[in-house]
């Protein structure tokens, strides 16, 4: 169950629109650089869990409209159509029932970033997503704040690599508008279509509708059907291809697989849906699916108590003891208020020392390639 991966073109530069920014404190910066990993926080421990509830509420609100759209041009009064609709509604109800057996937030771990295309020029000033006053206020309390600019394309590629390795990790832009949420809802629900067609084919094997449903299922799940040998082609009939009766045990297995796909899409896309009021944030999220009581889950402490988190490795392929080359492009040291110039220069120097000590190149004054380290330009 893979979420959509958005991709942008172009070569990044230290302040380009191809960077995704993550704000953190000194512990977060050191952890990312020294361990070469991101810490995705359990969704239930984020500041506003209502953001996740918004996605679920939206999906529930458009459910009936989605079912009607997915029925398409099927004859509305036909028994097979009514059966398809009934199965569809049952599977959605069953998925939600299973979904509510445990707090869904237990499964989801999120690492938040902000889109640098938020940088806009007005008549007076330029807004920099890597140097945002609101974010500094959240992360600079009682210590230093840092903003890390990740290369968008390299981060997406790394996440895709992890997903292909069955680590169930996804990178996506949060959805704020109704149109993109509706598209997502249709994509989520479409996972159940093969299961519904399969149920109709089992119930009406000798009817045109049953054969048509079976052909639809083969078109969508052909490889899986072939592998499971759930359907065996026999001699062609007068009306076209005919198929032997389904093996019900294997069919149930396929339906269960469709349910798992639906469930996975529901989890991921719900975590990416946010209320339109937050659209100015232009947030992106790396989402990790992990399950309680597994070795994937680790714990840290904060002022709010014990926080579960899941790690997302960002090591290089050729040298797994080092950070993926080029992944971090820019680091901004947060506002230091009335600190002296010497203190500000010292803060910059310590970040560079941290990077170099961990095998990362730092951009020099003479234009050498590497991570650009700079101070916030904000006066606070």
Protein Blocks (a to p, Z undefined) as FASTA:
>chain_A
ZZdddddedjddfkbckbccddddfklmmmmmmnopacdddfklmmblmlmmmmmmmmmm
mmmmmmmmmnmmacfkbmklmmmmmmmmmmmmmmmmmmmmpcfklmpccdddddfklpcc
dfkbccdfklcfklmmmmmgoiacddddddfklmmmmmmmmmmnonopadddddfbfklm
mmmmmmmmmmmmmmmmmmmmmmmmmbmklmmmmmmmmmmmmmmmmmnomaccddddfkbc
cdddddfklmmmmmmmmmmmmmmmmmmmmmmpccfklmmnopacddddddehiakbccdd
dfkbpaddddddfbdfklmmbccehkambdcdddehjacfklmmmmmmmmmmmmmmnopa
cddfkopacddddddfbfZZ
